[in-house]
Amino acid sequence: MPALAIAPGVPSQAAERMAALTARGARTACAMIHLVEGRNLRLIAGFQLPSGFEPMQQFPVRSTLAGIVMRTGFPVVVDAVDADERVPVDAPIRAVGIQCYAGFPVRDPAGAVVGVCAVMDYQARHWSAEQLTAVDDAAQACTAFVAEQHAYEAEHHHRQYLDTLLDSLDTGVAACDADGNLVLVNRSLRDRLGIHTVEGTVEHWARHLPLTTPDGALVEPDQVPLLRALHGTDVHGIEYQLHTREGPCLFKVNAHAITDRHGQRLGAVALFHDITEVRRAEQLQQALSRSKDDYLNLVGHELRIPLMIIGNNLELAGDTSPDTPAGDLLPMIAAARRGSERLRHLVEALLDLSALDAGRAQLTVTEVDLVAVVTGTARDLDGRAAAKCVSLTQTTPARLLMLGDPQRLTQLVSALLDNAVTYTPGGGAVSIAVTSTETTVTIEVADTGPGIPEPERPHVFDRFFRGAIATELAIPGAGLGLAIAKLITERHHGTITIVPTEYQPGTRVHVALPRNPAEPSTHSAVTHAA
């Protein structure tokens, strides 16, 4: 059965005052007002209730006179508790010495019984019409409390619904009132910012909001979208970068003022739509399109040329007379061989680039003398440099030990020197220098070639990149050497950069590698030789 329960918290002052006025109007010692709450009656106000009455409120409603009022819908008036058979034997009022009782139903605006307004006294009495009218009038007046309670509950449920709805959105939402006080930051935005509570003003929030433009420029507090909307400037589809706990995320933000039907500003709201993945997908699509174009260009030029050389020379050889001396065929065979070698090197470079990029190429890390690697690689290129009248010099210590993959380090140095010799005109110079600290080794390759225009420098390590100078001078190559050099450097936990050469022509490439990598590469497997 339902139970009688004390209302949690402090009853409203208006209800307490109503209970006191009811007691005075009925000329009784006590008064109380109950309202229905689920299956229970909740005490919302009491005036001078008997000592020990509150702890007894868990009695079943059927054991109370208020329960009779609720069940029948009619007033219950008891002149003498001990002499009235309607009073249950276990009624709480018997235990606290109450001798008379008058309770009237409290109804909602639709007429349904939703509570009880009652008065009590410690002396038996014959209730006068005036006293009962006072209680009846108070019960009818309690309808206002019922309406207020229902309105509060409806508003509370509506607010809970809206809060739950907003918290279920992946879109970030922030709102403030007309005075600039934050009233809402939904779960999505709170989680990204790592905050649990919403408090303070928009100005304070704006000063600490980690918001920048997409290129990283700091957004001034007065330009934060929510504050702009509060001051009358709507924001539509502007992209910002929000630095969250998971890292920087790109958002498209809309913000506008909230007004009533008369146009009076009530506050402002800002919506943060995460477009990070959308932009990444667009960039990936663009990269795939560029890669497709690059491969098509590669097939259309770098692969076609050696194939044409091979095909043309084989065709020439096939058209010769069977009596042609073998010596006359040697130039054609040599040309076909050169085309074949060029094609083989290109295919090997593509496969190597793919293996390094996908993490399939393992690094066999062992102790290696970097100076020996540099010296051997430079010696292999001496003949090619001399044929172009390019001087090739090196500046190194006698020996420099580090942990690395000897084959890949040789490939790295070879790519840098080969690129430098390729782009250096006759009479120029190429130099390689190796230096070290206790923790780092550096390789620097410099040439006196035409250099790299500043706009092209961010792209020189992109695969298939061919600068304007290479195109103009018809310098052969597929744009793979520096891309492979970058991947090898990264697999050794190093960095590779182009160093500006403001006061002299040419290009300077700087590579920094750790002498003793603390942990294996995250991009490819590393095995240590025994």
C-alpha positions as CSV (number, residue, x, y, z in Angstrom):
1,M,0.0,0.0,0.0
2,P,1.1,3.6,-0.5
3,A,2.9,5.2,2.4
4,L,2.9,8.7,3.9
5,A,6.3,10.4,3.4
6,I,7.9,13.6,4.6
7,A,8.8,15.9,1.7
8,P,12.6,16.1,1.1
9,G,14.2,19.5,1.6
10,V,12.6,22.6,3.0
11,P,8.9,23.2,2.2
12,S,8.0,26.3,0.4
13,Q,7.4,29.4,2.5
14,A,4.1,30.0,0.9
15,A,2.9,26.5,1.8
16,E,4.1,26.9,5.4
17,R,2.3,30.2,5.7
18,M,-0.9,28.6,4.3
19,A,-0.6,25.9,7.0
20,A,-0.2,28.5,9.7
21,L,-3.2,30.6,8.5
22,T,-5.3,27.4,8.3
23,A,-4.5,26.5,11.9
24,R,-5.4,30.0,13.1
25,G,-8.6,30.2,11.0
26,A,-9.8,26.8,12.4
27,R,-8.4,27.8,15.9
28,T,-6.4,24.5,16.2
29,A,-2.9,23.7,17.5
30,C,-1.6,22.0,14.3
31,A,-2.1,22.0,10.6
32,M,-0.6,20.1,7.7
33,I,-0.9,19.9,3.9
34,H,-0.2,16.7,1.9
35,L,0.1,16.2,-1.8
36,V,0.1,13.0,-3.8
37,E,3.5,11.9,-5.1
38,G,3.3,8.6,-7.0
39,R,1.8,6.1,-4.5
40,N,2.7,8.2,-1.5
41,L,1.4,11.4,0.2
42,R,4.1,14.0,0.5
43,L,4.0,16.5,3.4
44,I,4.7,19.9,1.8
45,A,3.9,22.0,4.8
46,G,3.2,21.7,8.5
47,F,2.4,24.0,11.4
48,Q,3.4,23.0,14.9
49,L,3.2,19.3,14.3
50,P,3.3,17.1,17.3
51,S,6.7,16.0,18.5
52,G,7.6,12.6,17.1
53,F,5.0,12.9,14.3
54,E,7.6,13.3,11.5
55,P,9.4,10.0,12.1
56,M,6.1,8.2,12.0
57,Q,5.3,9.3,8.4
58,Q,6.2,5.9,6.9
59,F,2.9,4.4,8.2
60,P,0.7,2.9,5.4
61,V,-1.7,5.5,4.0
62,R,-4.6,3.1,4.9
63,S,-3.8,3.7,8.5
64,T,-4.2,7.4,8.3
65,L,-7.2,9.7,8.2
66,A,-5.7,11.5,5.2
67,G,-5.9,8.1,3.4
68,I,-9.7,8.0,4.1
69,V,-10.0,11.5,2.6
70,M,-8.0,10.4,-0.5
71,R,-10.0,7.2,-0.9
72,T,-13.4,8.7,-0.5
73,G,-12.9,12.2,-1.9
74,F,-14.9,13.6,0.9
75,P,-13.9,15.6,4.1
76,V,-13.2,13.6,7.3
77,V,-14.2,15.4,10.5
78,V,-13.5,13.7,13.8
79,D,-14.6,15.4,17.1
80,A,-13.1,12.8,19.4
81,V,-10.4,10.4,18.1
82,D,-10.9,7.8,20.9
83,A,-14.7,7.7,20.2
84,D,-14.7,7.6,16.4
85,E,-14.6,4.1,14.8
86,R,-13.4,5.5,11.5
87,V,-10.0,6.3,13.1
88,P,-7.7,3.2,12.4
89,V,-6.3,1.5,15.5
90,D,-2.8,2.1,14.3
91,A,-3.3,5.7,13.1
92,P,-0.3,7.8,13.8
93,I,-2.4,10.6,15.5
94,R,-3.3,8.2,18.3
95,A,0.4,7.8,19.2
96,V,1.0,11.5,19.5
97,G,-2.0,12.5,21.5
98,I,-4.2,14.1,18.9
99,Q,-7.9,14.1,19.9
100,C,-9.7,15.9,17.0
101,Y,-9.1,16.1,13.2
102,A,-10.6,17.8,10.2
103,G,-9.3,17.0,6.7
104,F,-10.5,18.3,3.4
105,P,-9.5,17.1,-0.1
106,V,-7.2,19.2,-2.2
107,R,-8.2,19.1,-5.9
108,D,-6.4,20.0,-9.0
109,P,-8.0,22.3,-11.6
110,A,-9.7,19.3,-13.2
111,G,-11.3,18.3,-9.9
112,A,-9.2,15.2,-9.2
113,V,-8.2,14.7,-5.5
114,V,-4.5,15.3,-5.3
115,G,-3.9,16.0,-1.6
116,V,-5.3,16.7,1.9
117,C,-5.4,19.9,3.9
118,A,-6.0,19.1,7.6
119,V,-6.0,20.6,11.1
120,M,-5.7,18.8,14.5
121,D,-5.8,19.6,18.2
122,Y,-5.0,17.9,21.4
123,Q,-8.5,18.4,22.9
124,A,-11.8,16.8,21.6
125,R,-14.2,19.4,20.2
126,H,-17.3,20.0,18.3
127,W,-16.2,21.6,15.1
128,S,-18.1,24.8,14.2
129,A,-19.1,25.6,10.7
130,E,-16.8,28.6,10.7
131,Q,-13.8,26.4,11.6
132,L,-14.6,23.8,8.9
133,T,-15.1,26.5,6.3
134,A,-11.7,27.8,7.1
135,V,-10.2,24.4,6.4
136,D,-12.3,24.0,3.3
137,D,-11.2,27.4,2.0
138,A,-7.6,26.5,2.6
139,A,-8.0,23.2,0.8
140,Q,-9.4,25.0,-2.2
141,A,-6.6,27.6,-2.0
142,C,-4.1,24.7,-2.1
143,T,-5.1,24.2,-5.8
144,A,-2.7,27.0,-6.6
145,F,0.1,25.0,-5.0
146,V,-1.0,22.0,-7.0
147,A,-0.9,24.0,-10.2
148,E,2.5,25.5,-9.3
149,Q,3.8,22.0,-8.5
150,H,2.5,20.6,-11.8
151,A,4.0,23.5,-13.7
152,Y,7.3,23.1,-11.9
153,E,7.3,19.3,-12.7
154,A,6.4,19.9,-16.3
155,E,9.1,22.5,-16.7
156,H,11.6,20.2,-14.9
157,H,10.7,17.3,-17.1
158,H,10.9,19.5,-20.2
159,R,14.3,20.8,-19.2
160,Q,15.5,17.2,-18.5
161,Y,14.2,16.2,-21.9
162,L,16.0,19.1,-23.6
163,D,19.2,18.5,-21.6
164,T,19.2,14.8,-22.5
165,L,18.5,15.6,-26.2
166,L,21.3,18.1,-26.3
167,D,23.7,15.8,-24.5
168,S,22.9,13.1,-27.0
169,L,24.0,15.2,-29.9
170,D,27.5,14.8,-31.4
171,T,27.3,18.5,-32.3
172,G,28.8,20.8,-29.7
173,V,26.3,23.3,-28.3
174,A,27.0,26.3,-26.0
175,A,24.4,28.9,-24.9
176,C,24.3,32.0,-22.7
177,D,21.6,34.3,-21.3
178,A,21.1,37.9,-22.1
179,D,23.5,38.9,-19.3
180,G,26.3,36.8,-20.8
181,N,26.2,34.0,-18.3
182,L,26.8,30.5,-19.6
183,V,23.7,28.4,-19.2
184,L,24.6,25.4,-21.3
185,V,27.6,23.5,-22.7
186,N,26.4,20.1,-23.8
187,R,28.2,16.8,-23.2
188,S,29.9,16.6,-26.6
189,L,31.6,20.0,-26.1
190,R,32.3,19.4,-22.4
191,D,34.0,16.1,-23.2
192,R,36.1,17.6,-25.9
193,L,37.2,20.5,-23.6
194,G,37.7,18.2,-20.6
195,I,35.3,20.2,-18.4
196,H,32.5,18.9,-16.1
197,T,30.7,22.0,-15.0
198,V,29.2,25.1,-16.7
199,E,29.7,28.3,-14.9
200,G,30.9,31.9,-15.3
201,T,30.4,34.3,-18.1
202,V,31.0,34.0,-21.8
203,E,33.8,36.6,-21.6
204,H,35.6,34.4,-19.1
205,W,35.0,31.3,-21.1
206,A,36.1,33.0,-24.3
207,R,39.5,34.0,-22.7
208,H,40.2,30.3,-21.9
209,L,38.7,28.6,-25.0
210,P,41.5,26.9,-27.0
211,L,40.1,28.2,-30.3
212,T,42.3,29.1,-33.3
213,T,41.8,29.7,-37.0
214,P,42.4,26.6,-39.3
215,D,45.9,27.9,-39.9
216,G,46.6,28.1,-36.2
217,A,46.2,31.9,-35.5
218,L,44.8,32.6,-32.1
219,V,41.2,33.8,-32.0
220,E,40.8,36.9,-29.8
221,P,38.2,36.6,-27.0
222,D,35.9,39.2,-28.5
223,Q,35.8,37.2,-31.8
224,V,34.7,33.9,-30.2
225,P,31.4,33.0,-32.0
226,L,29.1,32.8,-29.0
227,L,30.3,36.3,-27.8
228,R,29.9,37.7,-31.3
229,A,26.3,36.4,-31.5
230,L,25.5,37.8,-28.1
231,H,26.7,41.2,-29.3
232,G,24.5,41.0,-32.4
233,T,26.8,39.5,-35.1
234,D,25.7,36.2,-36.4
235,V,28.3,33.6,-37.5
236,H,27.5,31.3,-40.4
237,G,29.7,28.4,-41.4
238,I,33.0,29.8,-40.3
239,E,35.7,27.2,-39.7
240,Y,37.7,27.1,-36.5
241,Q,40.2,24.8,-35.0
242,L,39.4,23.7,-31.5
243,H,42.3,22.2,-29.5
244,T,40.7,19.3,-27.6
245,R,42.0,16.6,-25.4
246,E,42.3,14.3,-28.4
247,G,44.2,17.0,-30.4
248,P,43.2,19.7,-32.8
249,C,39.8,19.3,-34.4
250,L,38.3,21.3,-37.2
251,F,34.8,22.7,-36.6
252,K,32.3,24.6,-38.7
253,V,30.6,27.0,-36.3
254,N,27.2,28.7,-36.5
255,A,26.1,31.2,-33.8
256,H,23.2,33.5,-33.5
257,A,21.2,35.5,-31.0
258,I,18.1,34.0,-29.3
259,T,15.1,36.5,-29.3
260,D,11.5,36.4,-28.2
261,R,8.6,37.1,-30.6
262,H,9.0,40.8,-29.9
263,G,12.7,40.8,-30.9
264,Q,14.0,41.2,-27.4
265,R,17.4,39.4,-27.0
266,L,17.2,36.5,-24.5
267,G,20.8,35.2,-25.1
268,A,22.8,33.5,-27.8
269,V,23.7,30.0,-28.9
270,A,26.7,28.5,-30.8
271,L,26.8,25.2,-32.7
272,F,30.1,23.4,-33.2
273,H,29.9,20.9,-36.1
274,D,33.0,18.6,-36.2
275,I,34.2,18.4,-39.8
276,T,37.7,17.0,-39.0
277,E,36.9,13.6,-40.7
278,V,35.2,15.3,-43.6
279,R,38.2,17.4,-44.3
280,R,40.5,14.4,-43.9
281,A,38.4,12.5,-46.4
282,E,38.6,15.4,-48.8
283,Q,42.3,15.7,-48.4
284,L,42.7,11.9,-48.9
285,Q,40.6,12.1,-52.0
286,Q,42.7,14.9,-53.3
287,A,45.9,13.0,-52.4
288,L,44.5,9.9,-54.2
289,S,43.7,12.0,-57.3
290,R,47.1,13.6,-57.3
291,S,48.7,10.1,-56.8
292,K,46.7,8.8,-59.7
293,D,47.8,11.7,-61.9
294,D,51.4,11.2,-60.8
295,Y,51.3,7.5,-61.6
296,L,49.7,8.3,-65.0
297,N,52.5,10.9,-65.7
298,L,55.1,8.4,-64.6
299,V,53.7,5.7,-66.9
300,G,53.3,8.2,-69.7
301,H,56.9,9.6,-69.4
302,E,59.4,7.8,-67.2
303,L,58.3,4.3,-68.1
304,R,57.6,5.0,-71.7
305,I,61.0,6.4,-72.5
306,P,63.1,3.4,-71.5
307,L,60.5,1.1,-73.1
308,M,60.8,3.1,-76.3
309,I,64.6,2.8,-76.2
310,I,64.4,-0.9,-75.6
311,G,61.8,-1.4,-78.3
312,N,63.4,0.8,-80.9
313,N,66.8,-0.9,-80.6
314,L,65.4,-4.3,-80.6
315,E,63.4,-3.4,-83.7
316,L,66.6,-2.1,-85.3
317,A,68.4,-5.3,-84.4
318,G,65.6,-7.3,-85.8
319,D,65.7,-5.5,-89.1
320,T,69.4,-6.1,-89.7
321,S,70.6,-8.7,-92.2
322,P,71.5,-12.1,-90.9
323,D,74.9,-11.5,-92.3
324,T,75.5,-8.4,-90.2
325,P,78.6,-8.6,-88.1
326,A,78.0,-9.0,-84.4
327,G,80.1,-5.9,-83.7
328,D,77.5,-3.8,-85.6
329,L,74.8,-5.0,-83.2
330,L,76.6,-4.1,-80.0
331,P,75.6,-0.4,-79.9
332,M,71.9,-1.4,-80.2
333,I,72.3,-4.0,-77.5
334,A,74.1,-1.6,-75.2
335,A,71.3,1.0,-75.7
336,A,68.6,-1.6,-75.0
337,R,70.5,-2.6,-71.9
338,R,70.7,1.0,-70.7
339,G,66.9,1.3,-71.2
340,S,66.4,-1.9,-69.3
341,E,68.6,-0.8,-66.4
342,R,66.7,2.5,-66.2
343,L,63.4,0.7,-66.2
344,R,64.6,-1.8,-63.6
345,H,65.9,1.0,-61.3
346,L,62.6,2.8,-61.5
347,V,60.5,-0.3,-60.7
348,E,62.8,-1.2,-57.8
349,A,62.4,2.4,-56.5
350,L,58.6,2.2,-56.7
351,L,58.5,-1.2,-54.9
352,D,61.0,0.0,-52.2
353,L,58.9,3.2,-51.7
354,S,55.7,1.1,-51.3
355,A,57.4,-1.3,-48.8
356,L,58.8,1.5,-46.7
357,D,55.5,3.4,-46.7
358,A,53.4,0.4,-45.8
359,G,55.8,-0.8,-43.1
360,R,56.6,-4.0,-44.8
361,A,60.4,-3.2,-45.1
362,Q,62.2,-4.3,-41.9
363,L,65.2,-2.4,-40.6
364,T,68.1,-4.6,-39.5
365,V,69.6,-2.4,-36.8
366,T,73.2,-3.0,-35.9
367,E,76.3,-1.0,-35.0
368,V,77.5,0.8,-38.2
369,D,80.3,3.2,-39.0
370,L,78.5,6.1,-40.7
371,V,81.8,7.5,-42.0
372,A,82.5,4.2,-43.8
373,V,79.0,4.4,-45.3
374,V,79.5,7.9,-46.5
375,T,83.0,7.3,-47.9
376,G,81.9,4.2,-49.8
377,T,78.9,5.9,-51.3
378,A,80.9,8.9,-52.4
379,R,83.5,6.7,-54.0
380,D,80.8,5.0,-56.0
381,L,79.6,8.4,-57.3
382,D,83.1,9.8,-58.1
383,G,83.0,8.6,-61.7
384,R,79.6,10.2,-62.4
385,A,80.6,13.5,-60.7
386,A,83.9,13.6,-62.6
387,A,82.1,13.0,-65.9
388,K,80.1,16.1,-65.2
389,C,83.1,18.0,-64.0
390,V,81.6,18.3,-60.6
391,S,83.9,18.2,-57.6
392,L,82.7,15.8,-54.8
393,T,84.3,16.4,-51.3
394,Q,83.5,15.1,-47.8
395,T,84.2,16.3,-44.3
396,T,84.0,13.6,-41.7
397,P,85.7,12.3,-38.6
398,A,87.9,9.3,-38.8
399,R,85.1,7.1,-37.5
400,L,81.5,7.5,-36.2
401,L,79.6,4.6,-34.7
402,M,75.8,4.6,-34.4
403,L,72.9,2.1,-34.4
404,G,71.1,1.8,-37.7
405,D,70.5,-0.3,-40.8
406,P,73.7,-0.2,-42.9
407,Q,71.9,-0.9,-46.2
408,R,69.2,1.7,-45.6
409,L,71.7,4.3,-44.5
410,T,73.8,3.7,-47.6
411,Q,70.6,4.1,-49.6
412,L,69.9,7.4,-47.8
413,V,73.3,8.9,-48.4
414,S,73.3,7.7,-52.0
415,A,69.9,9.3,-52.7
416,L,71.1,12.7,-51.3
417,L,74.4,12.6,-53.2
418,D,72.8,11.4,-56.4
419,N,70.3,14.2,-56.2
420,A,73.0,16.8,-55.6
421,V,75.2,15.6,-58.5
422,T,72.2,15.5,-60.8
423,Y,71.2,19.1,-60.2
424,T,74.7,20.6,-60.1
425,P,75.9,21.9,-63.5
426,G,79.4,21.3,-64.8
427,G,82.1,23.1,-62.9
428,G,80.0,23.1,-59.7
429,A,80.7,21.4,-56.4
430,V,79.0,18.9,-54.1
431,S,80.0,18.4,-50.4
432,I,78.9,16.1,-47.7
433,A,79.7,16.7,-44.0
434,V,79.2,14.4,-41.0
435,T,79.2,15.7,-37.4
436,S,77.9,14.4,-34.1
437,T,77.1,15.0,-30.5
438,E,76.7,12.4,-27.7
439,T,73.2,11.7,-28.8
440,T,72.8,12.8,-32.4
441,V,74.6,12.4,-35.8
442,T,74.0,14.9,-38.6
443,I,74.6,14.5,-42.4
444,E,74.6,17.6,-44.5
445,V,74.8,17.5,-48.3
446,A,75.3,20.9,-50.1
447,D,75.5,21.6,-53.8
448,T,76.0,24.7,-56.0
449,G,73.1,23.9,-58.3
450,P,70.2,26.3,-59.1
451,G,68.6,25.8,-55.6
452,I,64.9,25.2,-54.7
453,P,62.4,28.1,-55.0
454,E,60.9,28.8,-51.6
455,P,57.3,27.8,-52.6
456,E,58.5,24.4,-53.7
457,R,60.5,23.6,-50.5
458,P,57.5,22.1,-48.6
459,H,57.0,19.6,-51.4
460,V,60.5,18.4,-52.3
461,F,60.1,15.2,-50.2
462,D,56.7,14.4,-51.8
463,R,56.8,11.3,-54.0
464,F,56.9,12.1,-57.8
465,F,57.5,15.8,-57.1
466,R,59.3,17.5,-59.9
467,G,60.2,21.1,-59.6
468,A,60.0,23.7,-62.3
469,I,63.7,23.8,-62.8
470,A,63.9,20.0,-63.4
471,T,61.1,20.4,-66.0
472,E,62.8,23.4,-67.7
473,L,66.2,21.8,-67.9
474,A,64.8,18.4,-68.8
475,I,66.7,16.7,-65.9
476,P,65.7,13.0,-65.9
477,G,64.2,11.5,-62.8
478,A,60.9,10.2,-61.3
479,G,60.9,12.3,-58.1
480,L,61.3,9.3,-55.9
481,G,64.8,9.7,-54.4
482,L,64.1,12.3,-51.8
483,A,60.8,10.7,-50.9
484,I,62.6,7.4,-50.1
485,A,65.3,9.4,-48.2
486,K,62.6,10.9,-46.0
487,L,61.0,7.5,-45.2
488,I,64.4,6.0,-44.3
489,T,65.2,9.0,-42.1
490,E,61.8,8.7,-40.3
491,R,62.3,4.9,-39.8
492,H,65.5,5.8,-38.0
493,H,63.6,8.3,-35.8
494,G,65.3,11.2,-37.5
495,T,64.4,14.4,-39.4
496,I,65.3,15.6,-42.8
497,T,65.0,19.3,-43.9
498,I,66.0,21.8,-46.5
499,V,68.2,24.4,-45.0
500,P,67.8,27.9,-46.6
501,T,71.0,29.2,-48.4
502,E,70.4,32.9,-48.5
503,Y,73.9,34.1,-49.4
504,Q,75.1,31.4,-51.8
505,P,73.4,29.4,-54.7
506,G,72.4,25.8,-54.4
507,T,70.7,23.5,-52.0
508,R,71.6,22.2,-48.5
509,V,69.9,19.1,-47.1
510,H,70.2,18.5,-43.4
511,V,69.6,15.0,-41.8
512,A,69.6,14.5,-38.0
513,L,69.6,10.9,-36.7
514,P,69.7,9.6,-33.1
515,R,72.9,7.6,-32.4
516,N,71.1,5.1,-30.2
517,P,67.3,4.9,-30.9
518,A,65.5,4.2,-27.6
519,E,62.6,2.3,-29.2
520,P,61.8,0.6,-32.5
521,S,60.1,2.5,-35.3
522,T,56.3,2.7,-35.1
523,H,56.0,2.5,-38.8
524,S,58.1,-0.6,-39.6
525,A,59.5,-3.6,-37.9
526,V,63.0,-3.4,-36.6
527,T,65.2,-6.4,-35.9
528,H,68.6,-6.3,-34.2
529,A,71.4,-8.2,-35.7
530,A,73.2,-10.5,-33.3
